[in-house]
Amino acid sequence: MRWLPLAIALLLFIPFASAFEIGGFEIKDGNLIGKYHPSGLEGCTISCYTNKHVLDIVYKKDSIDLKFDLIDDPLLEKLVNANPVLKDAIEKDIVNRTIRVKGPKLSIEYPPNGCKVELHDTPTRFLKIETNKIVIQTNGEYKIERIGQRENEVKIEKNGFTSFLLSNNPVLIEENNITLYGNMVFASFSLEEPMKAEQEKIEKAFLDKNIGGEVYIYGKQTDNISFFGNVSINVDKSMLEKGKVVLRVRGDDEEYGKVIKVGIAKMHGKIVVRYDGRVIEEADGIEDILNPNDDGSNPEYLVLSSNKDGTFMLVSIPHFSEHKISIEFIVENPVAKMVALFSGLLIVAIAAFYIFKP
């Protein structure tokens, strides 16, 4: 049986300039132009196995390579035909079996009913793998330690950059190598410097599985990630074209609540949040919003930041089935504001006239 190597270089990065951009880069003369967030696993190789080795994921400084061990060309054809992104890349940009594709998300399954890979590079770097065995070979520059007494959770640190590795099964650590069985989730969160305290609380909520997923919206581009509880977040594209943000959220856990993260680029200001049509209140603080089960059946939201780059917020959902969340930005009319101010001054002036009238 003949095995063919295929390297796929994935250009899935975000400029440092904005914490809200997704898929923002430029290819010029075959090179990637711009500055990008680190992935948190530079220099590491992730090898995936079914009953044999099928795939390597190699994290580099400015790209992520996927190297397939392909049994025969029909399997390759089936793989690319099932994935329009790969098919488009093969047709337009194939050189020496190196394929460059763009986008904030890539999902593949190879071979069929074998290794599943879901890769994101929005402000949160996220990698999910489901297969028999996974081996992560680090370059010795990372600090690897378990989180408390949890056998299935690991924290990876380098130069102040923190990421997390989770599995449903015990994680084995041997010097610079990490071995997992069945599945793994890798995540690293990136917030602006003033929100580092909030980031630590969000990381803890993620480890406690209180955060179900997140969605990022940049113009007409969107990307959503499901963390736990099979939470799905879909953006109503028809409403997005009208300048309105409408999310449809589903989940399996009807008993316990979850929090979702929402990032909206280039939109900021006062907001009104509706949950299934009714206006909801803002939470008292970060601890309150990250505990979705402390307010009974009352959903809440919390704006963590809102500026010219965009708005970053959290929404707590007390229980799941299917819900609609709408986010409306209130744009103040300067003319109406001036008229209201003038009217107020006029009323005060008239009142003063009668009070002090001789």
N, C-alpha and C positions, 0 to 999 in steps of 0.2 A: 504494500500500500504506500503510495507516494504522498509525502507531506510537503506543503508549500508554505514558505514564510510570507506574511503580508504585514507590512507596517503601516499603520494609519495614524498620522499626526493630527491631533485634535487641537484646534486653536480656539479654546473656550475661555476667554479671559475678559477682565474688566479693567478699565483705566483707574488709576488711583484718584483721578480728579473728582469722581463722584461715587458715592456709596450706593447709588441707585441705578447706574447704567447696567444694561445687560447686552452682551454681544457687541460691545463697542470697540472695534478695531479696524485697521486698514491694511490690506495686502498690497504691497508695491514691489514690483519686480520679483515676485515670489517670496518676499520677506515680510514678516510681521512687523508693523510699525506701531510704536506706542509703549507705554509703561503699564504693567499689569500687577494685580494682586498676586501674592504668593499663594500656592495651593496648600502648603503645609506639609507636603510629602516630597519635596524636591530631593532627587537623588535616590528615591526608593523605587523598588520594583515589586509589583503585586502579581504573583503567579496564581492562576486559577486552574483547578483540576476537576474533571468529572471522574471517570475511571482512569483517565490519563490527562496529561498536560494539554490544555486547549488554548490558553490565552495568557499574555503578559501585559500588564499596564505599567508603563514606565513614566514616572513623573520627572520632568526636566524643568529647567529654570524658566523657559518660555513656551513650553508645550507639554502635552500629554500624549504619549505614543501608545497605541494598541497594536500588539503583535499577535496575529492569529496563527495557530498551527492548523492548516486547512488540509483535510483528508483528500478532497478532490474538488475539481472546479464546479461541479453541479451544486455542491454545498455553498460555495462562494456565491454562485449565481442566486441561489435561494435566499441567502443572507441579504445581499444588496437589493434584491427586488422587493424585499419586505421592509426595507428602510430607505425612503426617498432621499434622505440626506446623504447616505453613502452612495446611492446610485447616481445622484447628481454630481457628487465629487468625483466618482470614477469616470463619468462621461466628460467632465470639464477639466479635471486637473489630476491626471494620473501620470506620474513620472517614476520609472523604476519601482513600480508597485508601492509607492508612497502616496497616500491620499490625504489631502488637507481639506478639512470641512470646518464650517463655522456654526456658531449657535451656542446658546447658554445650556442646552440639554442634549444628551444623546442616550438613547435606550437601545440595547441590542440583546439578542439571545442566540448563543452559538455553543454547540450545535443545537438544532431544534430540540426543545424540552431538556436543554442542558444548562449551560452557564448563563445567567441573566445579569446584565450590568446596566445600572442607571447612573448617569454622571451629570452633575450640574456645576455651573460656575457663574452663578449670580453672586451677590454679596456674600451669601453663605455658600461655601464650597461643600459639596455633598456627593458621596459615592455610596451606592448600595450594590452589593453583590450577593447572588444566591447561587451556590454550587456546592459540590461535595467537600472540597478542601481549598483553602486560601492560604498562601504563604506570602508574608510581607518581608522583604529583605531591605533593611535600612542601611545607611552608609556609615553608621556608628556615630553620627553627629547629633542624634536625637536622644532626649531623655525620655525613657519609657517607664511608666509606673502604673500600678493598679490604682483604681479609685476606691479608697477605703478597703473594705473586705469583699468587694464585689469581684467575683471571678470572671465575669463576662464584660467588664468595662475597663478600658485602658485610656490613660491620658498621655499624649505625645507632645513634647515641648522642644522648641529650638528658637533661640534668640528672641524670647518673649512672645513667640507665636505658639498658641495652644490649640490643639485639635483633639477630638475624641473618637474612640473606636469602640463600637458596641457589637455584641452578638447574642443570639439566644442561647449559645453554648459557651462553656468555659474557654477563655482565651489563653493560649500557651505562649510564654515568653522565654526565649532561650538566647541569651546575649543580645545580639542586634536583630534577631529574627522573631517574627510574630506569626503564629499559626492559628487559624480558625477553621471551624467545621460548620457546614450548612449555610451560614450567612454572615454578613457583616454590614455595618453602617459606619461610614466615616463622615464626620462633620466638623467644620470649623467656622465660627461666627466672626464677623468683622463689623464692628460699629465704630463711629467716629470717636476720637480721643476723649471728648467730654463725657461720653457714655460708657466708659470702661467699667464703672461700678454696676451699671445696669446690665452690661454684657455678662458679667460674672453671674448675676442672678438669672439671666436667661439661660446660660449654660447649665446651671443647676436644675432649672425647670426642664430643660431638655433631657438631662440624665434621669430625672424623676418621671419622664414621659408625660409631663403636663402640657408640652407643646406638640400639637398634632401635625402641624404643617405650616407652610408659608407661601406667599405669592408676591411676586414683584411685577410691577407694571411700568413700562417705559415707552411712552407714546402708544403705538399700536402693538408693541412687543410685550409678551407676557411669559412668565415662567412660574410654575408652581411645583412645590415639593411636598410629598406626603412623608411624614416622619413616623407616626405611630397611629394605631387604631384605624388604619385604612382611611384616613381623612383625605378627602379630595376637595380641591378648591378650583372652581371653574369661573373664568371671567366672562361676563356677557359682552362679547365683542361688539354687538350691535349698539349697546348702550355706551360702550367706550368711545365709539365714533361720535357720539353726541356729547362727549365731555363728562359723562357720568360713570362712576365706578359701581358696578353691581356684581357681587360675588355669590355664587351658589355653592354651599358647603354641605358635604355629606360625610358620614362616618358610621362605623359599626357599633361603637360603644354608646348604648342608650342609657347606661347607668351613671357614668362619670363624664365630666366635662373635659374640654381641651381648650387650649389657647392657640390662636393662629397669629402669625406675623404677617404684616402687610406693609409693603414698601411701594410708594407711588412717586415716581420721578416728576420733577418740574411742576408739581402742584403743592400749594401750601396755603396756610391761612386758617380761619375759623372753619370748623366742620360740623356737620350734623350726621350722626350715624343711626341708621335704622336697622332693626332686626325683625324680619318678617313683617315689615311695614310700620312698626312702632319705634318711636325715638327712644334711644337708650342713653343712660347717664355715663359720664366719665368716672373711672375708678379713682379711689383715694390715692393710689400710688402703685409702685412696681410690685410690691409684695402682694397687694390686694388683687391685681390683675392676673398674676401668675398662679393664683389659687382659684381655679375656675369653679370649685365646688363649695366656696364659703358663703355665697350669696343666694343659696337656694336655687331658684330657677331664673334668676335675673342675669341676663347678659350685660357685659360692660365693655368699655374700650378705654385705652390710654394712649395718648400721643406722646411718644418719647422725644421726637424732634420734628420740627417743621420749619424749613427755610427755603431759599430759592432753589436749592438742589432737589428738594422733595420732602415728602412726609413719611415718617416711619412710625408705625403704631402697632398695638397689640389689641386683639379682640378676644374676649372670653366667651365660650359657648358652653352653657351649663349641662346640656345633654344633646345627643345627636340623633338625628334621622336625616332630614334635609331642611336647610334653612337658607333664607336669602338675606344677605347683608348689603346695604347700600351706603355709600359714603359720598356726601355732598359737600363741596367746598363753597362757603358763603363769600361772595365777592361784594365788598362794600362799594356802594355808589358814592363817589366823592361829591357829586352835585347834591344828592339827597342828604348827605351828611352835613353839607354846608347850609342847606335850607333848614335842617333841623336845628343846627347850632344858632342860625340867625333867628329862627322862631323862638328858641329858648331865651335868647338875649332880649328879644322884643318883649316877651312876656314879663321878664324881670324888670325891664325898663318901665313898662306900663304900671306894674305893681309898685315900683319905687315912686313913680310920679304921684300915685294916689295916696301912698303912705305919707309922703313928705309934702303933699300939697298943702299950702298954708290955708 
